[in-house]
């Protein structure tokens, strides 16, 4: 994989790449196993570059794990280019293989899609969803692209919770691992700062449930589920942080991501419709 830049002003290769958020580790890896070229001539990071020069960054090659199997389960591709791929994960599917579910993960399904399209990229999940959470997952096609995207993605979710919330609000409650389980999390003054911003979209009075849009400002494990449970508005279907079996899974869907493309610079805005098992309770888009 290579990335090409059209230089706009005089500087050094190192200064330019640092301005593009390349880390010291990334520059070292490129130095050891990649290449830097200016106008097709090999250079080092100390080289000076001028306006209208063409800088080519050849990224170190990556090799997939021999233990990772591809899957041909059909998946919905929302976006695909040379540097990243965005897919719509169904519920009841792992993002990556686990000990309990070692095969047929979303990662393996995306590898199957790439294989069918002669793309030998190595995938790095930039965002992950719990097995029973549906919606948008972003994969980078190189470790450097993953680095450039980390903490840059604005994530929005749709959820259905018990009760009627006020029109909008901010939930700022620290979260830590539960004292009694390695899986569950809890609100605690000793936890990590966590913030969820939300807006009420619709209220179903007969069922006393709310359709809510939530934006994550931090990315703690189970953050939305923990925060809404702590408010007394646990998600329907959530048996881990609530006590409900209206549906067979917790009612959470990653419906939108926004970010600037790490290479092209244009804004990417991808949306995914609420699946039928959740939309049945409301008149939704």
MIPAGU-686829 format. One record per residue (C-alpha): residue in three letters; residue number from 1; x, y, z. Coordinates in Angstrom, 1 decimal. Example, Ala and Ser with C-alpha at 12.3 -4.5 7.8 and 13.67 -1.06 7.14 Angstrom:
BEGIN
node resn:ala, resi:1, c1:12.3, c2:-4.5, c3:7.8
node resn:ser, resi:2, c1:13.7, c2:-1.1, c3:7.1
REM end
This chain:
BEGIN
node resn:unk, resi:1, c1:0.0, c2:0.0, c3:0.0
node resn:unk, resi:2, c1:1.2, c2:3.5, c3:-0.8
node resn:unk, resi:3, c1:0.0, c2:7.0, c3:0.0
node resn:unk, resi:4, c1:0.8, c2:9.9, c3:-2.3
node resn:unk, resi:5, c1:0.9, c2:13.6, c3:-1.2
node resn:unk, resi:6, c1:1.1, c2:16.7, c3:-3.3
node resn:unk, resi:7, c1:3.2, c2:19.1, c3:-1.3
node resn:unk, resi:8, c1:1.8, c2:22.6, c3:-0.9
node resn:unk, resi:9, c1:4.8, c2:24.4, c3:0.9
node resn:unk, resi:10, c1:8.5, c2:23.9, c3:1.6
node resn:unk, resi:11, c1:9.3, c2:21.8, c3:4.6
node resn:unk, resi:12, c1:11.0, c2:18.5, c3:5.5
node resn:unk, resi:13, c1:9.6, c2:15.1, c3:5.0
node resn:unk, resi:14, c1:9.6, c2:14.4, c3:8.8
node resn:unk, resi:15, c1:7.8, c2:17.7, c3:9.6
node resn:unk, resi:16, c1:5.2, c2:17.1, c3:6.9
node resn:unk, resi:17, c1:4.4, c2:13.6, c3:8.0
node resn:unk, resi:18, c1:4.2, c2:14.7, c3:11.6
node resn:unk, resi:19, c1:1.7, c2:17.3, c3:10.5
node resn:unk, resi:20, c1:-0.3, c2:14.4, c3:9.0
node resn:unk, resi:21, c1:-0.3, c2:12.7, c3:12.5
node resn:unk, resi:22, c1:2.3, c2:10.0, c3:11.7
node resn:unk, resi:23, c1:3.7, c2:8.8, c3:15.0
node resn:unk, resi:24, c1:7.4, c2:8.2, c3:15.8
node resn:unk, resi:25, c1:6.5, c2:4.5, c3:15.7
node resn:unk, resi:26, c1:5.0, c2:4.8, c3:12.3
node resn:unk, resi:27, c1:7.9, c2:6.7, c3:10.9
node resn:unk, resi:28, c1:10.3, c2:4.1, c3:12.3
node resn:unk, resi:29, c1:8.3, c2:1.3, c3:10.7
node resn:unk, resi:30, c1:8.4, c2:3.0, c3:7.4
node resn:unk, resi:31, c1:12.1, c2:3.6, c3:7.7
node resn:unk, resi:32, c1:12.7, c2:-0.1, c3:8.5
node resn:unk, resi:33, c1:10.3, c2:-1.9, c3:6.1
node resn:unk, resi:34, c1:8.7, c2:0.8, c3:3.9
node resn:unk, resi:35, c1:10.0, c2:3.6, c3:1.7
node resn:unk, resi:36, c1:9.8, c2:7.3, c3:1.2
node resn:unk, resi:37, c1:10.2, c2:8.8, c3:-2.3
node resn:unk, resi:38, c1:10.1, c2:12.4, c3:-3.5
node resn:unk, resi:39, c1:9.4, c2:12.7, c3:-7.2
node resn:unk, resi:40, c1:10.1, c2:8.9, c3:-7.4
node resn:unk, resi:41, c1:13.6, c2:9.3, c3:-5.8
node resn:unk, resi:42, c1:14.3, c2:7.5, c3:-2.5
node resn:unk, resi:43, c1:14.8, c2:9.9, c3:0.4
node resn:unk, resi:44, c1:15.0, c2:9.9, c3:4.2
node resn:unk, resi:45, c1:12.8, c2:11.8, c3:6.7
node resn:unk, resi:46, c1:15.4, c2:14.5, c3:6.9
node resn:unk, resi:47, c1:15.0, c2:15.4, c3:3.2
node resn:unk, resi:48, c1:13.7, c2:18.8, c3:2.3
node resn:unk, resi:49, c1:10.7, c2:19.0, c3:0.1
node resn:unk, resi:50, c1:9.3, c2:22.0, c3:-2.0
node resn:unk, resi:51, c1:6.0, c2:23.1, c3:-3.2
node resn:unk, resi:52, c1:4.5, c2:20.8, c3:-6.0
node resn:unk, resi:53, c1:6.8, c2:18.0, c3:-5.0
node resn:unk, resi:54, c1:5.2, c2:14.5, c3:-5.0
node resn:unk, resi:55, c1:5.9, c2:12.6, c3:-1.8
node resn:unk, resi:56, c1:5.1, c2:8.9, c3:-1.9
node resn:unk, resi:57, c1:4.9, c2:6.9, c3:1.3
node resn:unk, resi:58, c1:5.2, c2:3.1, c3:0.8
node resn:unk, resi:59, c1:3.8, c2:1.4, c3:3.9
node resn:unk, resi:60, c1:5.4, c2:-1.7, c3:5.4
node resn:unk, resi:61, c1:3.7, c2:-4.9, c3:4.1
node resn:unk, resi:62, c1:1.4, c2:-6.7, c3:6.6
node resn:unk, resi:63, c1:0.7, c2:-10.4, c3:6.7
node resn:unk, resi:64, c1:-2.6, c2:-11.9, c3:7.8
node resn:unk, resi:65, c1:-2.7, c2:-14.6, c3:10.6
node resn:unk, resi:66, c1:-2.6, c2:-18.1, c3:9.2
node resn:unk, resi:67, c1:-5.1, c2:-19.1, c3:11.9
node resn:unk, resi:68, c1:-7.8, c2:-16.6, c3:10.7
node resn:unk, resi:69, c1:-10.3, c2:-18.2, c3:8.4
node resn:unk, resi:70, c1:-12.4, c2:-16.4, c3:5.8
node resn:unk, resi:71, c1:-16.2, c2:-16.6, c3:5.9
node resn:unk, resi:72, c1:-18.6, c2:-16.2, c3:3.0
node resn:unk, resi:73, c1:-21.5, c2:-15.1, c3:5.1
node resn:unk, resi:74, c1:-23.1, c2:-12.2, c3:3.1
node resn:unk, resi:75, c1:-22.6, c2:-8.7, c3:4.7
node resn:unk, resi:76, c1:-23.7, c2:-5.2, c3:3.8
node resn:unk, resi:77, c1:-20.8, c2:-3.0, c3:2.6
node resn:unk, resi:78, c1:-21.5, c2:0.7, c3:3.3
node resn:unk, resi:79, c1:-18.2, c2:2.1, c3:2.1
node resn:unk, resi:80, c1:-15.0, c2:0.7, c3:0.6
node resn:unk, resi:81, c1:-11.8, c2:2.3, c3:-0.8
node resn:unk, resi:82, c1:-8.0, c2:1.5, c3:-0.8
node resn:unk, resi:83, c1:-7.6, c2:2.5, c3:2.9
node resn:unk, resi:84, c1:-10.7, c2:1.5, c3:4.8
node resn:unk, resi:85, c1:-13.9, c2:-0.4, c3:4.7
node resn:unk, resi:86, c1:-17.2, c2:0.3, c3:6.6
node resn:unk, resi:87, c1:-19.8, c2:-2.5, c3:7.0
node resn:unk, resi:88, c1:-23.2, c2:-3.0, c3:8.6
node resn:unk, resi:89, c1:-22.9, c2:-5.7, c3:11.4
node resn:unk, resi:90, c1:-26.0, c2:-7.7, c3:12.1
node resn:unk, resi:91, c1:-26.9, c2:-8.6, c3:15.6
node resn:unk, resi:92, c1:-25.8, c2:-12.1, c3:16.9
node resn:unk, resi:93, c1:-22.4, c2:-11.8, c3:15.2
node resn:unk, resi:94, c1:-19.0, c2:-11.1, c3:16.8
node resn:unk, resi:95, c1:-16.9, c2:-8.3, c3:15.5
node resn:unk, resi:96, c1:-13.8, c2:-10.5, c3:15.9
node resn:unk, resi:97, c1:-13.4, c2:-14.1, c3:16.8
node resn:unk, resi:98, c1:-13.6, c2:-15.1, c3:20.4
node resn:unk, resi:99, c1:-13.1, c2:-18.3, c3:22.4
node resn:unk, resi:100, c1:-16.8, c2:-18.8, c3:22.7
node resn:unk, resi:101, c1:-17.5, c2:-17.9, c3:19.0
node resn:unk, resi:102, c1:-14.2, c2:-18.7, c3:17.1
node resn:unk, resi:103, c1:-15.6, c2:-18.5, c3:13.6
node resn:unk, resi:104, c1:-18.0, c2:-16.6, c3:11.4
node resn:unk, resi:105, c1:-17.2, c2:-13.3, c3:12.9
node resn:unk, resi:106, c1:-17.7, c2:-10.0, c3:11.0
node resn:unk, resi:107, c1:-13.9, c2:-9.8, c3:10.6
node resn:unk, resi:108, c1:-13.8, c2:-13.1, c3:8.8
node resn:unk, resi:109, c1:-16.8, c2:-12.2, c3:6.7
node resn:unk, resi:110, c1:-15.1, c2:-9.0, c3:5.5
node resn:unk, resi:111, c1:-12.0, c2:-10.9, c3:4.7
node resn:unk, resi:112, c1:-14.2, c2:-13.2, c3:2.6
node resn:unk, resi:113, c1:-15.5, c2:-10.1, c3:0.8
node resn:unk, resi:114, c1:-12.0, c2:-8.8, c3:0.2
node resn:unk, resi:115, c1:-10.8, c2:-12.2, c3:-1.1
node resn:unk, resi:116, c1:-13.7, c2:-12.3, c3:-3.6
node resn:unk, resi:117, c1:-12.6, c2:-8.8, c3:-4.8
node resn:unk, resi:118, c1:-8.8, c2:-9.6, c3:-5.0
node resn:unk, resi:119, c1:-8.0, c2:-7.3, c3:-2.1
node resn:unk, resi:120, c1:-5.2, c2:-8.7, c3:0.1
node resn:unk, resi:121, c1:-5.3, c2:-6.0, c3:2.7
node resn:unk, resi:122, c1:-4.9, c2:-6.7, c3:6.4
node resn:unk, resi:123, c1:-7.9, c2:-5.5, c3:8.5
node resn:unk, resi:124, c1:-7.7, c2:-3.5, c3:11.7
node resn:unk, resi:125, c1:-11.1, c2:-2.8, c3:13.5
node resn:unk, resi:126, c1:-11.2, c2:0.9, c3:14.4
node resn:unk, resi:127, c1:-14.6, c2:0.4, c3:16.1
node resn:unk, resi:128, c1:-16.0, c2:-2.7, c3:17.7
node resn:unk, resi:129, c1:-19.6, c2:-3.6, c3:18.7
node resn:unk, resi:130, c1:-20.8, c2:-6.2, c3:21.2
node resn:unk, resi:131, c1:-22.1, c2:-9.4, c3:19.7
node resn:unk, resi:132, c1:-25.8, c2:-8.4, c3:20.1
node resn:unk, resi:133, c1:-25.3, c2:-4.8, c3:19.1
node resn:unk, resi:134, c1:-26.0, c2:-4.1, c3:15.4
node resn:unk, resi:135, c1:-24.8, c2:-1.4, c3:13.1
node resn:unk, resi:136, c1:-21.7, c2:0.3, c3:11.7
node resn:unk, resi:137, c1:-18.2, c2:-1.0, c3:12.1
node resn:unk, resi:138, c1:-15.1, c2:0.6, c3:10.6
node resn:unk, resi:139, c1:-12.0, c2:-1.4, c3:9.5
node resn:unk, resi:140, c1:-8.7, c2:0.2, c3:8.5
node resn:unk, resi:141, c1:-6.8, c2:-1.7, c3:5.8
node resn:unk, resi:142, c1:-3.4, c2:-1.0, c3:7.4
node resn:unk, resi:143, c1:-2.1, c2:-0.4, c3:10.9
node resn:unk, resi:144, c1:-1.1, c2:3.2, c3:10.0
node resn:unk, resi:145, c1:-4.6, c2:4.0, c3:8.8
node resn:unk, resi:146, c1:-5.9, c2:2.6, c3:12.1
node resn:unk, resi:147, c1:-3.6, c2:4.9, c3:14.0
node resn:unk, resi:148, c1:-4.7, c2:7.9, c3:11.9
node resn:unk, resi:149, c1:-8.4, c2:7.1, c3:12.6
node resn:unk, resi:150, c1:-8.2, c2:6.3, c3:16.3
node resn:unk, resi:151, c1:-10.2, c2:8.8, c3:18.4
node resn:unk, resi:152, c1:-11.2, c2:10.7, c3:15.3
node resn:unk, resi:153, c1:-14.6, c2:9.1, c3:14.6
node resn:unk, resi:154, c1:-17.8, c2:10.7, c3:15.8
node resn:unk, resi:155, c1:-20.2, c2:7.8, c3:16.8
node resn:unk, resi:156, c1:-24.0, c2:8.0, c3:17.1
node resn:unk, resi:157, c1:-26.3, c2:5.2, c3:18.3
node resn:unk, resi:158, c1:-30.0, c2:4.6, c3:18.4
node resn:unk, resi:159, c1:-31.3, c2:2.8, c3:21.5
node resn:unk, resi:160, c1:-34.7, c2:1.9, c3:23.0
node resn:unk, resi:161, c1:-34.9, c2:2.2, c3:26.8
node resn:unk, resi:162, c1:-37.6, c2:1.9, c3:29.5
node resn:unk, resi:163, c1:-39.5, c2:5.0, c3:30.5
node resn:unk, resi:164, c1:-39.7, c2:8.5, c3:29.2
node resn:unk, resi:165, c1:-36.6, c2:10.6, c3:29.2
node resn:unk, resi:166, c1:-36.4, c2:14.4, c3:29.2
node resn:unk, resi:167, c1:-35.8, c2:15.9, c3:25.7
node resn:unk, resi:168, c1:-32.0, c2:15.8, c3:25.8
node resn:unk, resi:169, c1:-29.2, c2:15.6, c3:28.3
node resn:unk, resi:170, c1:-25.6, c2:14.7, c3:29.1
node resn:unk, resi:171, c1:-24.7, c2:11.7, c3:31.2
node resn:unk, resi:172, c1:-21.3, c2:12.2, c3:32.9
node resn:unk, resi:173, c1:-20.7, c2:9.2, c3:35.1
node resn:unk, resi:174, c1:-17.3, c2:7.5, c3:35.6
node resn:unk, resi:175, c1:-17.3, c2:3.8, c3:34.7
node resn:unk, resi:176, c1:-15.1, c2:0.9, c3:36.0
node resn:unk, resi:177, c1:-15.1, c2:-2.9, c3:35.9
node resn:unk, resi:178, c1:-17.6, c2:-4.5, c3:38.3
node resn:unk, resi:179, c1:-16.2, c2:-5.9, c3:41.5
node resn:unk, resi:180, c1:-18.0, c2:-9.2, c3:40.9
node resn:unk, resi:181, c1:-17.5, c2:-9.8, c3:37.2
node resn:unk, resi:182, c1:-14.8, c2:-9.4, c3:34.5
node resn:unk, resi:183, c1:-17.6, c2:-8.8, c3:32.0
node resn:unk, resi:184, c1:-19.9, c2:-6.2, c3:33.6
node resn:unk, resi:185, c1:-19.2, c2:-2.6, c3:34.2
node resn:unk, resi:186, c1:-20.5, c2:-0.2, c3:36.9
node resn:unk, resi:187, c1:-20.7, c2:3.5, c3:37.6
node resn:unk, resi:188, c1:-18.1, c2:4.4, c3:40.3
node resn:unk, resi:189, c1:-16.3, c2:7.5, c3:41.5
node resn:unk, resi:190, c1:-13.1, c2:5.5, c3:41.0
node resn:unk, resi:191, c1:-13.9, c2:4.8, c3:37.4
node resn:unk, resi:192, c1:-12.7, c2:6.5, c3:34.1
node resn:unk, resi:193, c1:-14.4, c2:9.7, c3:33.0
node resn:unk, resi:194, c1:-17.3, c2:8.8, c3:30.7
node resn:unk, resi:195, c1:-19.7, c2:11.0, c3:28.8
node resn:unk, resi:196, c1:-22.8, c2:10.1, c3:26.7
node resn:unk, resi:197, c1:-24.9, c2:12.9, c3:25.1
node resn:unk, resi:198, c1:-28.5, c2:12.0, c3:24.2
node resn:unk, resi:199, c1:-31.7, c2:13.3, c3:22.6
node resn:unk, resi:200, c1:-35.2, c2:11.8, c3:22.9
node resn:unk, resi:201, c1:-36.6, c2:11.1, c3:19.4
node resn:unk, resi:202, c1:-40.0, c2:9.4, c3:20.2
node resn:unk, resi:203, c1:-41.9, c2:8.1, c3:23.2
node resn:unk, resi:204, c1:-44.2, c2:5.1, c3:23.0
node resn:unk, resi:205, c1:-46.6, c2:5.8, c3:25.8
node resn:unk, resi:206, c1:-48.6, c2:2.5, c3:25.7
node resn:unk, resi:207, c1:-45.4, c2:0.5, c3:26.1
node resn:unk, resi:208, c1:-43.6, c2:3.2, c3:28.2
node resn:unk, resi:209, c1:-40.4, c2:3.0, c3:26.1
node resn:unk, resi:210, c1:-38.3, c2:5.7, c3:24.4
node resn:unk, resi:211, c1:-36.4, c2:5.8, c3:21.2
node resn:unk, resi:212, c1:-33.2, c2:7.8, c3:21.8
node resn:unk, resi:213, c1:-30.2, c2:9.0, c3:19.8
node resn:unk, resi:214, c1:-26.9, c2:8.9, c3:21.7
node resn:unk, resi:215, c1:-23.5, c2:10.2, c3:20.9
node resn:unk, resi:216, c1:-20.4, c2:8.7, c3:22.6
node resn:unk, resi:217, c1:-17.8, c2:11.3, c3:23.7
node resn:unk, resi:218, c1:-15.7, c2:8.5, c3:25.4
node resn:unk, resi:219, c1:-15.5, c2:4.8, c3:24.5
node resn:unk, resi:220, c1:-15.9, c2:2.7, c3:27.6
node resn:unk, resi:221, c1:-17.0, c2:-0.9, c3:27.5
node resn:unk, resi:222, c1:-20.8, c2:-1.1, c3:27.6
node resn:unk, resi:223, c1:-20.9, c2:2.7, c3:28.2
node resn:unk, resi:224, c1:-24.4, c2:3.4, c3:26.8
node resn:unk, resi:225, c1:-25.9, c2:0.3, c3:28.6
node resn:unk, resi:226, c1:-24.3, c2:1.2, c3:31.9
node resn:unk, resi:227, c1:-25.2, c2:4.9, c3:31.7
node resn:unk, resi:228, c1:-28.9, c2:4.4, c3:30.9
node resn:unk, resi:229, c1:-29.2, c2:1.7, c3:33.5
node resn:unk, resi:230, c1:-27.7, c2:4.0, c3:36.1
node resn:unk, resi:231, c1:-30.4, c2:6.6, c3:35.1
node resn:unk, resi:232, c1:-33.1, c2:4.0, c3:35.8
node resn:unk, resi:233, c1:-33.8, c2:3.7, c3:32.0
node resn:unk, resi:234, c1:-32.2, c2:0.4, c3:31.1
node resn:unk, resi:235, c1:-32.3, c2:-0.7, c3:27.4
node resn:unk, resi:236, c1:-35.1, c2:-3.1, c3:26.5
node resn:unk, resi:237, c1:-33.8, c2:-6.6, c3:26.0
node resn:unk, resi:238, c1:-30.8, c2:-6.0, c3:28.2
node resn:unk, resi:239, c1:-30.6, c2:-8.8, c3:30.7
node resn:unk, resi:240, c1:-27.1, c2:-7.8, c3:31.8
node resn:unk, resi:241, c1:-27.9, c2:-4.3, c3:33.1
node resn:unk, resi:242, c1:-31.7, c2:-4.7, c3:33.3
node resn:unk, resi:243, c1:-34.3, c2:-7.3, c3:33.6
node resn:unk, resi:244, c1:-36.2, c2:-7.4, c3:30.3
node resn:unk, resi:245, c1:-37.0, c2:-9.9, c3:27.6
node resn:unk, resi:246, c1:-39.3, c2:-7.8, c3:25.2
node resn:unk, resi:247, c1:-36.8, c2:-8.7, c3:22.5
node resn:unk, resi:248, c1:-34.0, c2:-11.3, c3:22.2
node resn:unk, resi:249, c1:-31.1, c2:-8.8, c3:22.5
node resn:unk, resi:250, c1:-30.4, c2:-5.4, c3:23.9
node resn:unk, resi:251, c1:-31.9, c2:-2.6, c3:21.8
node resn:unk, resi:252, c1:-28.8, c2:-0.8, c3:20.6
node resn:unk, resi:253, c1:-27.8, c2:0.1, c3:17.0
node resn:unk, resi:254, c1:-24.7, c2:2.0, c3:15.8
node resn:unk, resi:255, c1:-26.4, c2:4.1, c3:13.2
node resn:unk, resi:256, c1:-24.0, c2:6.8, c3:12.1
node resn:unk, resi:257, c1:-20.3, c2:7.6, c3:11.9
node resn:unk, resi:258, c1:-18.7, c2:10.9, c3:10.9
node resn:unk, resi:259, c1:-15.0, c2:11.6, c3:10.3
node resn:unk, resi:260, c1:-12.5, c2:13.2, c3:8.0
node resn:unk, resi:261, c1:-10.9, c2:10.7, c3:5.7
node resn:unk, resi:262, c1:-7.3, c2:10.1, c3:7.0
node resn:unk, resi:263, c1:-5.8, c2:10.3, c3:3.5
node resn:unk, resi:264, c1:-8.2, c2:12.2, c3:1.2
node resn:unk, resi:265, c1:-9.3, c2:14.7, c3:3.8
node resn:unk, resi:266, c1:-13.0, c2:14.7, c3:2.7
node resn:unk, resi:267, c1:-15.7, c2:14.2, c3:5.3
node resn:unk, resi:268, c1:-17.2, c2:10.7, c3:5.5
node resn:unk, resi:269, c1:-20.7, c2:10.4, c3:6.9
node resn:unk, resi:270, c1:-22.2, c2:6.9, c3:6.9
node resn:unk, resi:271, c1:-25.6, c2:5.9, c3:8.2
node resn:unk, resi:272, c1:-27.4, c2:2.6, c3:8.8
node resn:unk, resi:273, c1:-31.1, c2:2.2, c3:9.2
node resn:unk, resi:274, c1:-32.6, c2:0.8, c3:12.4
node resn:unk, resi:275, c1:-33.2, c2:-2.9, c3:11.9
node resn:unk, resi:276, c1:-36.8, c2:-4.3, c3:11.9
node resn:unk, resi:277, c1:-36.5, c2:-6.0, c3:15.4
node resn:unk, resi:278, c1:-36.1, c2:-2.4, c3:16.8
node resn:unk, resi:279, c1:-38.0, c2:-0.3, c3:14.4
node resn:unk, resi:280, c1:-41.2, c2:-2.3, c3:15.0
node resn:unk, resi:281, c1:-41.9, c2:-0.2, c3:18.2
node resn:unk, resi:282, c1:-41.8, c2:3.2, c3:16.5
node resn:unk, resi:283, c1:-42.6, c2:5.2, c3:13.4
node resn:unk, resi:284, c1:-38.9, c2:5.6, c3:12.3
node resn:unk, resi:285, c1:-37.1, c2:7.0, c3:9.3
REM end
